Amino acid sequence: MAKDKTVFTCSACGGTSPRWLGKCPACGAWNTLVESVPEAGPGKNRLSTPQYSGLAQAQAVTPLAAIEAADVARTASGIEELDRVLGGGIVEGGVVLIGGDPGIGKSTLLLQALDALQRMGLPTLYVTGEESGAQVALRSRRLGLDHSQVNVLAEIQLEKILATVEATQPAVAVIDSIQTVYSDQLTSAPGSVAQVRECAAHLTRAAKSTGVAMVLVGHVTKEGALAGPRVLEHMVDTVLYFEGDTHSSFRLVRAIKNRFGAVNEIGVFAMTEKGLKGVANPSAIFLSQHSEPVPGSCVLVTLEGTRPMLVEIQALVDEGGPSPRRLSVGLDRDRLAMLLAVLHRHAGVACMDQDVFVNAVGGVRISEPAADLAVMLAITSSLRGKPLPKGFIAFGEVGLAGEVRPAPRGQERLKEAAKLGFTVAVVPKANAPKKPIEGLSIHAVERVEEAMEIVRGLT
């Protein structure tokens, strides 16, 4: 598209300008003009262009009850933990957006997945916009994929990428990364809001019209969110985030959005010399190995997607200064302040002059409120200097009135704890099983003070 036909649209009022201005001429807002593709004028049918051909024909209106509901066909990627996060495998015509910090392993995991799919007989395409073909080949050698037949294209121009996809017809195509791709229809630089939005839209339409599964790699900002417009996450079917410390050997892939599976599902990987390997028992990496119970440690049974997982919560309570600190890693800091207030009001445990530090072992992030009871018990244990019993677990949401509320799928949590050898559990009364679980002594509580009394009796 010629440069003089480029338009700039105001994100505040929707007005347009033929050139960029610091101030919108229509509404007067500053820094709101974003480059965009102009709409087709009279006599120009935009749906006749190749990138919109999949949307050109109108569909007949059909009652919902008359539409046959069929299960979505999935293709296993060959990496069990990745399939778990995707909801069972790769969906034909599905678009996946995966983001994470630089160097955390996005390209490594996708290259391993493409190689596994290629070995199963499926054609694949790896489009690299940040590395040369030689650099991708060098990484494949390091991963032990010496004879990999994955097709590699080093290209960042959208039109050439779409032409290659149409010509080669891969089952799965990886675009690494969407921020490097640009379209000739826009004059802005790769990575700009307009380029990312328009390129992602074209790739998504191509995936839906051809049945090619697209995986887009996205950069993240300093705050950890995906770079570019938020509409990018709305366009795709699945959004995955890499989590974990780059200095640790463990990585977590979490599904933030999934039209074909459960959200908040996680896959756990270990970084090795031969790439990322799935972890069969993720609870083992989130539990510290203490020879004897130590004060300030409580094991929580959390739920990540469909998987019950045991995580150790550690707390350290120490004498503070004039302004005591409250710091949490892997847990909500504001919720920690609320729990300390509930602990003081309803259980008589005062930490107002103490520094309180809480940490979830292994770099996992816990967002569910079922961690409340375990956090409070760990804080109390550290404050009193008395460890909780060996083989002890707890979970349950705590309200401002001091009540202990049930957690979803409590039976599965308890069975997972019993399977891993835990013997004592303090849980909400509503989560107490009707039939006893072999090897597990369960104490059901309704209020925080009851939980504290039970723990005092056990220690």
C-alpha positions in Angstrom: 0.0 0.0 0.0 1.3 3.4 -0.9 2.5 5.6 2.0 0.1 8.4 1.1 -2.9 6.1 1.6 -2.0 5.2 5.2 -4.4 6.6 7.7 -4.1 7.1 11.5 -7.1 6.3 13.7 -7.7 7.8 17.2 -8.1 5.1 19.8 -10.2 7.5 21.9 -12.9 8.7 19.5 -12.3 6.7 16.3 -11.5 9.8 14.2 -9.0 9.5 11.4 -6.1 11.7 10.1 -4.1 11.3 6.9 -0.9 11.8 8.8 0.4 11.3 12.4 -0.2 14.1 14.8 0.5 14.4 18.5 -3.0 15.6 19.1 -6.2 14.1 17.6 -7.9 16.8 15.5 -11.3 15.5 16.3 -11.4 15.0 20.1 -8.1 16.8 21.2 -6.6 13.7 23.0 -2.9 13.4 23.0 -0.8 10.4 21.6 -3.9 8.4 20.6 -3.4 8.3 16.8 -2.3 4.8 15.7 -1.5 3.7 12.1 -4.1 1.5 10.6 -5.3 0.0 7.2 -8.0 2.2 5.6 -11.3 0.7 4.9 -12.1 -0.1 1.3 -13.9 2.7 -0.5 -17.0 2.5 -2.8 -16.6 -0.1 -5.5 -13.7 -1.8 -3.7 -14.8 -5.0 -2.0 -12.2 -5.7 0.8 -13.5 -9.3 1.1 -12.3 -10.0 -2.4 -8.7 -9.7 -1.4 -6.8 -13.0 -0.7 -6.3 -12.4 3.0 -10.1 -12.0 3.4 -11.2 -14.7 1.0 -12.1 -17.1 3.9 -14.7 -14.6 5.1 -16.2 -13.7 1.7 -19.1 -16.1 1.5 -22.1 -15.6 3.8 -23.2 -18.6 5.8 -26.8 -19.8 6.3 -28.5 -19.0 9.6 -28.9 -22.2 11.5 -30.7 -22.9 14.9 -28.2 -23.9 17.6 -30.1 -27.2 18.2 -29.7 -28.2 14.5 -25.9 -27.8 14.6 -24.1 -31.1 15.1 -21.8 -30.8 18.2 -18.6 -32.8 17.4 -15.5 -33.1 19.5 -12.5 -31.1 18.3 -9.9 -33.3 16.7 -6.5 -33.0 18.4 -3.0 -34.0 17.4 -0.6 -35.0 20.2 2.6 -32.9 20.1 4.7 -35.7 21.5 5.4 -33.6 24.6 3.0 -34.8 27.3 3.2 -31.6 29.5 2.6 -29.4 26.5 -0.4 -31.4 25.5 -1.8 -31.1 29.0 -1.7 -27.3 28.8 -3.2 -27.2 25.3 -6.1 -29.3 26.5 -5.1 -32.6 24.9 -3.1 -31.6 21.9 -2.9 -29.3 18.9 -6.2 -28.3 17.2 -6.4 -28.1 13.4 -6.7 -24.4 12.5 -6.2 -23.3 16.1 -4.0 -20.3 16.9 -1.8 -20.4 20.0 0.0 -17.4 21.4 2.9 -18.2 23.8 4.8 -15.5 25.7 7.6 -15.4 28.3 10.8 -13.7 29.3 13.8 -13.7 27.0 15.8 -16.9 27.3 13.2 -18.8 29.3 12.8 -21.6 26.6 10.0 -20.7 24.3 11.9 -21.3 21.0 13.5 -24.4 22.5 10.2 -26.0 23.5 8.5 -25.2 20.1 11.5 -26.6 18.1 11.3 -29.8 20.1 7.6 -30.0 19.5 7.9 -29.4 15.8 10.6 -32.1 15.5 8.4 -34.6 17.4 5.5 -33.8 15.0 7.8 -34.1 12.0 8.9 -37.5 13.1 5.3 -38.6 13.3 4.9 -37.7 9.6 3.3 -34.3 9.9 4.7 -31.5 7.8 5.9 -28.5 9.9 7.3 -25.0 9.3 9.4 -22.9 11.6 9.4 -19.2 10.6 12.2 -17.4 12.4 12.4 -13.6 12.4 15.0 -13.2 15.1 17.6 -15.7 14.1 19.1 -17.0 10.9 18.6 -20.5 9.7 22.1 -21.3 10.8 21.4 -20.2 14.3 18.3 -22.4 14.5 20.3 -25.3 13.1 22.9 -24.8 15.8 20.3 -24.9 18.5 18.8 -28.1 17.1 22.3 -29.7 17.3 22.6 -28.6 21.0 19.2 -30.2 21.6 20.3 -33.5 20.0 18.1 -33.1 16.9 20.9 -33.7 14.5 18.8 -35.1 11.7 15.7 -33.0 12.1 13.6 -32.5 9.0 11.7 -29.5 10.2 11.4 -26.9 7.5 12.9 -23.5 8.5 12.1 -20.1 6.9 14.0 -17.0 7.9 11.6 -14.3 6.9 9.8 -11.3 8.5 7.6 -10.1 5.6 4.0 -11.2 6.2 3.1 -11.6 2.5 6.1 -14.0 1.9 5.2 -16.0 5.0 1.6 -16.4 4.0 2.7 -17.4 0.4 5.1 -20.0 1.9 2.4 -21.4 4.2 0.0 -21.7 1.2 2.6 -23.4 -0.9 4.0 -25.9 1.7 0.7 -26.6 3.5 2.2 -27.5 6.9 0.1 -29.1 9.6 1.7 -26.8 12.2 3.5 -23.5 11.6 5.5 -21.5 14.3 6.0 -17.8 13.9 9.0 -16.7 16.1 8.1 -14.0 16.8 5.0 -12.0 15.9 6.7 -8.7 16.9 9.3 -9.1 14.1 6.7 -9.6 11.3 5.7 -6.7 9.2 3.3 -6.1 6.4 3.8 -4.0 3.3 0.3 -2.6 3.8 1.7 -0.4 6.7 4.6 1.9 6.9 5.3 1.6 10.6 8.2 -0.4 11.9 7.9 -4.1 13.0 6.7 -4.4 16.5 4.5 -1.4 16.4 0.9 -1.7 17.6 -0.5 -1.5 14.1 1.9 -4.0 12.6 1.4 -6.6 15.4 -2.4 -6.3 15.3 -2.7 -6.5 11.5 -0.1 -9.3 11.1 -1.8 -11.4 13.8 -5.2 -10.8 12.2 -3.9 -12.0 8.8 -2.2 -15.1 10.3 -5.3 -16.0 12.2 -7.5 -15.8 9.1 -5.0 -17.9 7.2 -5.1 -20.5 10.0 -8.9 -20.7 10.0 -9.2 -20.8 6.2 -6.4 -23.4 5.5 -6.6 -25.5 8.7 -3.0 -24.9 9.5 -2.3 -24.7 13.3 -0.4 -21.5 14.0 1.8 -20.9 17.0 2.8 -17.3 17.6 5.6 -16.4 19.9 5.2 -13.1 21.7 7.5 -10.8 23.5 6.6 -9.6 27.0 6.9 -6.2 28.7 8.8 -5.3 31.9 5.6 -6.0 33.8 5.4 -9.5 32.4 2.4 -8.9 30.0 2.4 -9.7 26.3 3.7 -6.8 24.3 1.5 -5.2 21.7 -2.3 -4.5 21.7 -4.5 -6.4 24.1 -6.7 -7.4 21.1 -3.8 -9.8 20.2 -5.0 -12.1 23.0 -8.6 -11.8 21.9 -7.8 -12.9 18.3 -6.1 -16.2 19.2 -7.7 -19.4 20.6 -5.1 -20.1 23.3 -2.7 -17.9 25.3 0.2 -19.6 27.1 2.7 -18.0 29.5 6.1 -19.2 30.5 6.7 -18.8 34.2 9.6 -19.4 36.5 13.0 -17.9 37.3 15.5 -18.1 34.4 18.2 -18.9 37.0 16.2 -22.0 38.0 16.1 -25.2 36.0 12.4 -25.5 36.2 9.8 -23.9 33.9 6.0 -23.6 34.1 3.8 -23.1 31.1 0.3 -21.8 32.1 -2.8 -21.5 30.0 -4.3 -18.1 30.5 -7.0 -18.6 27.8 -8.0 -21.7 26.0 -11.1 -22.2 23.8 -10.4 -25.9 23.6 -9.4 -26.7 27.2 -9.2 -25.7 30.8 -7.6 -22.3 31.8 -4.9 -22.1 34.5 -3.8 -25.6 33.5 0.0 -25.8 33.9 2.8 -27.9 32.4 6.0 -28.4 34.4 9.3 -28.7 32.6 12.9 -29.1 33.6 15.7 -27.4 31.5 18.4 -29.9 30.7 21.3 -30.0 28.2 19.0 -31.6 25.7 16.2 -29.1 26.1 13.0 -29.0 28.1 11.8 -32.3 29.6 8.4 -32.8 31.2 8.3 -33.4 35.0 6.2 -36.5 35.8 5.8 -35.6 39.5 5.7 -31.8 39.8 4.9 -31.8 43.5 8.5 -33.0 44.2 10.1 -29.8 43.0 7.8 -27.6 45.1 8.6 -29.4 48.4 11.8 -28.8 50.2 13.6 -31.8 51.6 13.8 -31.4 55.4 15.2 -34.2 57.4 13.1 -33.0 60.3 10.1 -30.6 60.4 11.1 -27.0 60.7 9.2 -24.0 62.0 7.5 -21.8 59.5 6.8 -24.5 56.9 3.4 -25.8 55.8 2.5 -27.9 52.8 -0.5 -26.7 50.7 -2.5 -28.8 48.3 -3.3 -26.4 45.5 -5.2 -26.9 42.3 -3.6 -25.8 39.0 -6.2 -26.4 36.2 -7.1 -30.1 36.6 -4.0 -31.1 38.5 -3.8 -31.2 42.3 -0.3 -30.2 43.3 1.6 -30.0 46.6 3.5 -26.8 47.3 5.5 -25.9 50.4 4.6 -22.5 51.9 7.4 -21.1 54.0 7.0 -18.2 56.4 9.6 -16.2 58.4 8.4 -14.0 61.2 11.1 -11.8 62.8 11.3 -8.8 65.0 10.7 -5.7 62.9 11.5 -2.0 63.2 9.1 1.0 63.4 7.6 0.0 60.0 7.3 -3.8 59.9 7.6 -5.3 56.4 5.2 -7.7 54.7 6.7 -9.4 51.7 5.3 -12.4 49.7 6.8 -14.2 46.8 4.5 -16.3 44.7 1.4 -15.1 46.7 -0.7 -12.0 46.7 0.8 -9.4 49.0 -2.5 -7.6 49.7 -4.0 -10.9 50.8 -1.1 -11.5 53.1 -1.9 -8.2 54.9 -5.6 -9.3 55.2 -4.7 -12.7 56.6 -2.5 -11.1 59.3 -5.4 -9.0 60.4 -7.8 -12.0 60.6 -5.1 -13.9 62.5 -4.9 -11.2 65.1 -8.6 -10.5 65.4 -10.0 -14.1 65.5 -7.0 -16.2 66.6 -5.2 -13.8 69.0 -1.9 -14.1 67.1 -0.4 -10.6 66.8 2.3 -9.8 64.2 1.9 -6.0 64.2 5.5 -5.4 65.3 7.0 -8.3 63.3 8.5 -8.5 59.8 6.6 -11.2 57.9 8.0 -12.9 54.8 6.1 -15.6 52.9 7.4 -17.7 50.0 6.0 -20.4 47.8 8.9 -22.9 47.1 10.0 -23.5 43.6 9.0 -20.2 42.0 5.3 -21.2 41.5 2.7 -18.5 41.7 -0.5 -19.3 43.6 -3.5 -17.2 43.0 -6.3 -19.3 44.5 -7.6 -18.3 48.0 -7.4 -22.0 49.1 -3.9 -21.2 50.2 -5.1 -18.9 53.1 -5.2 -21.5 55.8 -1.7 -22.9 55.0 -0.2 -19.4 55.0 -1.7 -18.6 58.4 -0.5 -21.9 59.9 3.0 -21.3 58.5 3.1 -17.8 60.0 1.9 -19.0 63.4 4.5 -21.9 63.3 7.3 -19.4 62.6 6.2 -16.9 65.2 6.0 -19.6 68.0 9.1 -21.4 66.8 7.3 -24.8 66.7 7.2 -26.9 63.6 4.0 -28.5 62.3 3.8 -32.3 62.5 5.6 -34.4 60.0 3.3 -35.3 57.0 1.0 -32.3 57.6 -1.0 -30.6 54.9 -3.7 -27.9 54.9 -5.9 -26.0 52.5 -9.0 -23.7 52.8 -10.1 -20.2 52.1 -10.3 -17.8 55.1 -12.9 -15.1 55.3 -12.8 -11.7 57.2 -15.1 -13.1 59.8 -12.7 -15.9 60.6 -14.6 -18.7 58.8 -12.8 -21.4 56.8 -14.5 -21.8 53.5 -14.3 -25.0 51.3 -12.0 -25.3 48.4 -13.1 -26.8 45.0 -12.4 -30.5 44.4 -11.3 -31.1 47.9 -11.5 -34.9 47.6 -9.0 -34.9 44.8 -6.6 -32.8 46.8 -6.8 -35.1 49.8 -6.3 -38.2 47.6 -3.2 -36.7 46.1 -1.8 -35.9 49.5 -2.4 -39.4 50.7 -0.8 -40.8 47.6 2.4 -38.9 48.3 2.6 -40.2 51.9 1.0 -37.3 54.0 -0.8 -38.4 57.1 -2.4 -35.4 58.8 -4.7 -32.8 57.1 -6.6 -29.8 58.4 -9.3 -28.9 55.9 -12.6 -27.0 55.8 -15.5 -29.0 57.2 -17.3 -28.9 53.8 -14.3 -30.7 52.2 -14.3 -33.6 54.8 -14.8 -36.8 52.9 -17.8 -39.1 53.8 -15.6 -42.1 53.6 -12.2 -42.1 55.4 -9.1 -42.0 53.2 -6.6 -44.7 54.1 -3.5 -43.4 55.8 -4.8 -39.9 56.2 -6.1 -38.4 59.5 -8.4 -35.6 58.6 -9.4 -32.7 60.9 -12.3 -30.7 59.6 -12.7 -27.1 60.9 -15.2 -24.3 60.4 -13.2 -21.4 61.9 -9.6 -20.2 62.2 -9.4 -20.5 65.9 -10.5 -24.2 65.6 -7.6 -24.8 63.2 -5.1 -23.2 65.6 -6.4 -25.3 68.6 -6.0 -28.5 66.6 -2.5 -27.6 65.5 -1.5 -26.8 69.1 -2.8 -30.2 70.2 -0.8 -31.9 67.4 2.5 -30.1 68.3 
